Amino acid sequence: MNEELMWLDWTGLHVTWWKLIGYTGALMFGLRWVVQFIASKRAGRPVIPRVFWYMSVVGSLMTLSYFSFSAKQDSVGVLQNLFPTFTALYSLYLDIKHRGWHRDKGTH
């Protein structure tokens, strides 16, 4: 998975499957703030929707796997993504525990 993806050669970047996973994870981790902003704007007050936590978990795990298993194997990146993964998992657990699996759509 560390070989260059030739079908992405047009980008001018050296892209591998691991980098694609890392890019997707970083994008997902960043876009969760857009989701939170939209939910808060609609509610007229600060809101953290459950999808925020799902995006946090998936984004963290993807970037964590990039830093752990790619040719990069960067311990700084591992540490940087390890703690948010556990925090997001715990927050998701608390959200499900507090609000249940099938909460009302308008609930925050």
C-alpha positions in Angstrom: 0.0 0.0 0.0 3.1 2.3 -0.1 3.4 2.1 -3.9 2.5 5.3 -5.8 -1.0 5.3 -7.3 -0.4 6.0 -10.9 -4.0 7.0 -11.6 -3.4 10.0 -9.4 -0.2 11.0 -11.1 -2.0 13.9 -12.7 -2.1 15.6 -9.3 1.7 16.0 -9.3 1.8 14.5 -5.8 3.2 11.2 -4.8 0.0 9.5 -3.6 -0.1 6.0 -2.1 -3.1 4.1 -0.6 -1.9 5.0 2.8 -1.7 8.7 1.9 -5.2 8.5 0.5 -6.4 7.0 3.8 -4.5 9.8 5.7 -5.9 12.5 3.5 -9.5 11.2 3.9 -9.1 10.9 7.6 -7.7 14.4 7.9 -10.5 15.7 5.7 -13.1 13.9 7.8 -11.6 15.1 11.0 -11.6 18.7 9.8 -15.1 18.6 8.2 -16.6 17.6 11.5 -16.3 21.2 12.6 -18.4 22.2 9.6 -21.1 19.7 10.7 -21.0 21.1 14.2 -21.2 24.7 12.9 -24.3 23.9 10.7 -26.0 22.1 13.6 -25.3 25.0 16.0 -26.5 27.5 13.4 -29.7 25.6 12.9 -30.3 25.3 16.7 -29.3 28.9 17.4 -27.0 27.7 20.2 -23.9 25.4 20.5 -24.7 21.8 19.6 -22.6 18.8 19.0 -24.5 16.3 16.9 -23.7 12.6 17.2 -22.3 12.6 13.6 -19.5 14.9 15.0 -18.3 12.0 17.2 -18.6 9.4 14.4 -16.5 11.6 12.2 -14.0 12.2 15.0 -13.6 8.5 15.6 -13.3 7.5 11.9 -11.1 10.5 11.1 -8.8 9.8 14.0 -8.6 6.1 13.3 -7.8 6.7 9.6 -5.0 9.2 10.4 -3.8 7.0 13.2 -3.5 4.0 10.8 -1.7 6.2 8.3 0.9 7.2 10.8 1.2 3.7 12.3 1.2 1.5 9.2 2.4 3.5 6.2 6.1 4.0 5.3 5.9 7.2 7.3 5.6 5.4 10.7 5.7 8.7 12.5 5.5 8.5 16.4 4.5 12.2 16.6 1.5 11.6 14.3 0.6 8.4 16.3 0.6 10.4 19.6 -1.2 13.3 18.0 -4.1 11.0 16.9 -4.1 8.4 19.7 -5.6 10.7 22.3 -8.4 12.2 20.1 -9.4 8.7 19.2 -10.0 7.6 22.8 -11.7 10.9 23.6 -14.0 10.7 20.7 -14.8 7.0 21.4 -15.6 7.9 25.1 -17.7 10.9 24.0 -19.6 8.8 21.5 -20.2 6.2 24.3 -21.5 8.9 26.6 -23.8 10.3 23.9 -25.3 6.9 23.2 -25.6 6.1 26.9 -27.3 9.4 27.6 -29.5 9.8 24.6 -29.9 6.2 23.4 -29.3 4.7 20.0 -32.4 6.2 18.3 -32.7 9.7 19.6 -35.1 12.2 18.1 -33.8 14.0 15.0 -34.2 17.4 16.6 -32.6 16.5 19.9 -29.0 17.7 20.6 
